[in-house]
Amino acid sequence: MYDEAVAAGRVALSQGAWSVARARFEAALELVETPEAFEGLSWAAWWLEEVAACLNAREQAYLLYRRAGDARSAARMALWLGDDHNEFHGGAAVAEGWFNRAARLLDELESCPERGWLTVFDAHAALGGHDTSRARELAVQAREVGRRHGAVDLEMFSLATEGLALVEEGAVAEGMRCLDEATAAALGGEYENLAPAAWTCCRLISACEEVRDYERAAQWCRQIEEFSRRMEARFVTGVCRAHYAAILGWQGNLTEAERELTAAREDLTANRPHWRVEAVVRLGELRRRQGRSAEAEALFDEAPWHSVAQRGLAELCLDREDPAAARELLERMLRRTPSPGSVSRAWPLELLVRAESALGDHASAAAHLAEFCSIASVVGTRPLRAAARFAEGVHAAAQDDHEGACDCFEDAVDLLEPLAPIEAGRARLELARSLLALGRPDAAGREARIALPAVAVPNRSEAALLTVLGLQSTVLSERQVEVLRLIASGHGDREIAGRLVISEHTVHRHVANIYTRLGCSTRAAAVSQATQLGLL
């Protein structure tokens, strides 16, 4: 009976049937308490995100393995306990204690997969400290241990870690090949343990977000979703969903991005509170792109040290035509990533070109533009090459070279469509600005009209350009969005007036303007149209 229950639990784990696995291992433990059954139960609880139960089962397994004199298995549980304290609580000191305990136990043993897992966890820590050379070295060592022992999950997860380090160093093509292979193995069922398979997928999506490889991300995300459907279980964690949502946002799918980010924030708040900021800052970026700047700033302020938040705050400053404040934030970001050519420098460099061009500091803008274009050339993804051409256009336009700027903005549009429609729309608006400066208002108006459906909420400069061109944005002001959101929630005009501290007459005026902006004649139609634009 015991053996059958444990075997059934392991089969359920391999199939993603987490609740079934938990029941089987609990049934086995009712018969006899063994470290193997506690270890299996710990993984079922891990996937069900029952944190206390997971940690308790791991600790019980660790103690029983120690009492049985099984140092290797005890070391394995110490490794997973260390990772759990990082993953669920961000408890670096506690995690380090467990990793050190595992290392001491393994010192007395010959080479084994557990030693490789300890090494790849060290590689992960080196990546977090931006020591990509050390991370790559350790990942290669761990990969070799996995290969030697036939531990495919260790070998492939180490390959994914190596790939992430290569991407950060700028060897994007080589790094992505590593990540593609590791993810193919993960989704192809080669991993014995499904947790590293999920981590591998998350590494790939994270790398795609970093280098703006939206095409690769879209292909793999479809595969991950299909894998999850086949398992009839959620396969990726909240952090991974946050990365995925960011990619959806760049693809222009704001509604789906908001759904994923909201779910990821709730998930991480409940189960991995240390990592909830990964969803929070990306939700802030989504709010910025939706034109809800006050909400965006509040979300960024929850984690002002995070690179996505700092970047978003700098973009808000640029949207508000405050390039000096943006420059201050961006220079601070660059000081945190001192290695020239590092992929993580791309965002601050790109925005610095815009800030310094607006300030008239063309020499500094040129220096930062050169480094940014160098990174974009090495990375080679279409959206990043488009961003480089856009930055070149901004720099040229700031020096009144509007002919050159038009060439740059046209190239940016061609590269961005249809991968990133919102960014393509913004590039078209800058193209329209340079065309207008060249005395070509008809051509400028044509480009602006094409851009309008994609640019959900124009910033101040873009709105001013549309006014000059005699065009009206099809989208709403922040106050109009607030009114429409309350309408969507079922509130009447009197309730809306009370909540927003305005008169009912003002509410009626906002509703009339909403109808005009969205081309609708009913409240239901306005809510539907605004939802499709990702405004609600």
RANORLIN-V362202 format. One line per field, one symbol per residue. phi: phi as a letter, one per 40 degrees, with the letter a starting at -180 (. if undefined). A space follows every 10 residues. Layout:
phi = ???
//
This chain:
phi = .cdccccccc cccccgcccc ddcccccccc cacbcccccc cccccdccfc cccccccccc cdccccccgc cccccccccc ccccccccbg ccccdccccc ccccccdcbc daddcccccc cccccccccg ccccccdccc ccdccccccg cccccccccc cdccccdcch cccccccccc ccccccccgc ccbccccccc cccccccccc bgccccdccc cccccccccc cfacbbcccc cccccccdcc cgcccccccc cccccccccc bbdcbccccc cccccccccc gccccdcccc ccaccccccc cccccccccc gbcccccccc ccccccbccd gcdccccccd ccdccccccg cccccccccc cccccccccg cdcccccccc ccccccccbg cccccddccc cccccccccb cccccccccc ccccccccgb cccccccccc cdcccdbccd cccccccccg bbccbbcdcc cdcccccccg ccccccdccc fbcccccdcc ccccdcccgb bbcccccccc cccgcb
//
